[in-house]
Amino acid sequence: MKTILLFLSYCIDFQARNFERQQLVQLDPKEIKTQILERLKL
């Protein structure tokens, strides 16, 4: 369980940094969460 949480927090952090690089100002937290969940399904 801890591993999954660590992985999720890593994904969220990674996503956030990617978005910062792309300079996307308007971010929808739900959208990020959806993207992460989609990636986990793959």
Residue frames relative to the residue before (quaternion, step in Angstrom):
aa qw qx qy qz dx dy dz
M 1.0000 0.0000 0.0000 0.0000 0.00 0.00 0.00
K 0.6427 0.5205 -0.3221 0.4607 3.57 0.93 -0.88
T 0.6334 0.5524 -0.3267 0.4324 3.55 0.99 -0.88
I 0.6497 0.5192 -0.3116 0.4595 3.57 0.97 -0.90
L 0.6609 0.5054 -0.3034 0.4646 3.58 0.94 -0.90
L 0.6427 0.5133 -0.3182 0.4714 3.57 1.00 -0.82
F 0.6432 0.5258 -0.3094 0.4626 3.54 1.01 -0.88
L 0.6547 0.5154 -0.3034 0.4623 3.57 0.98 -0.91
S 0.6684 0.4883 -0.3075 0.4693 3.58 0.89 -0.91
Y 0.6136 0.5363 -0.3366 0.4717 3.58 1.12 -0.70
C 0.6486 0.5225 -0.3061 0.4612 3.58 0.95 -0.91
I 0.6604 0.5065 -0.3027 0.4645 3.55 0.92 -0.96
D 0.6485 0.5150 -0.3072 0.4688 3.57 0.97 -0.89
F 0.6488 0.5231 -0.2997 0.4644 3.55 0.98 -0.94
Q 0.6407 0.5263 -0.3059 0.4679 3.56 0.97 -0.94
A 0.6619 0.5222 -0.3030 0.4442 3.56 0.86 -1.01
R 0.6690 0.4926 -0.3026 0.4671 3.59 0.93 -0.86
N 0.6175 0.5432 -0.3367 0.4586 3.57 1.04 -0.77
F 0.6668 0.5022 -0.2943 0.4653 3.54 0.93 -0.95
E 0.6269 0.5352 -0.3362 0.4556 3.57 1.02 -0.79
R 0.6428 0.5244 -0.3180 0.4590 3.56 0.99 -0.84
Q 0.7098 0.4401 -0.2508 0.4895 3.56 0.98 -0.87
Q 0.3343 -0.7844 0.4621 0.2436 3.56 1.36 -0.10
L 0.2881 0.7241 -0.5632 0.2748 3.56 0.84 1.00
V 0.2647 -0.8126 0.5022 0.1320 3.54 -0.33 1.26
Q 0.7452 0.3745 -0.2167 0.5074 3.56 0.87 -0.95
L 0.0641 0.8148 -0.5671 0.1021 3.54 -0.26 1.30
D 0.2185 -0.7474 0.6133 0.1323 3.51 -1.03 0.85
P 0.4404 -0.7193 0.4706 0.2593 3.63 -0.49 1.16
K 0.6243 0.5391 -0.3440 0.4486 3.58 1.02 -0.75
E 0.6282 0.5476 -0.3241 0.4477 3.55 1.04 -0.81
I 0.6445 0.5140 -0.3122 0.4722 3.57 0.96 -0.88
K 0.6544 0.5186 -0.3054 0.4577 3.55 0.93 -0.97
T 0.6409 0.5270 -0.3182 0.4586 3.56 0.98 -0.87
Q 0.6514 0.5202 -0.3123 0.4557 3.57 0.92 -0.90
I 0.6496 0.5157 -0.3138 0.4622 3.56 0.96 -0.88
L 0.6625 0.5013 -0.3034 0.4666 3.57 0.92 -0.92
E 0.6242 0.5325 -0.3358 0.4626 3.58 1.03 -0.77
R 0.6643 0.5037 -0.3053 0.4603 3.57 0.95 -0.86
L 0.6409 0.5297 -0.3275 0.4489 3.57 1.03 -0.78
K 0.6255 0.5503 -0.3351 0.4399 3.58 1.12 -0.65
L 0.6278 0.5719 -0.3351 0.4081 3.58 1.09 -0.72
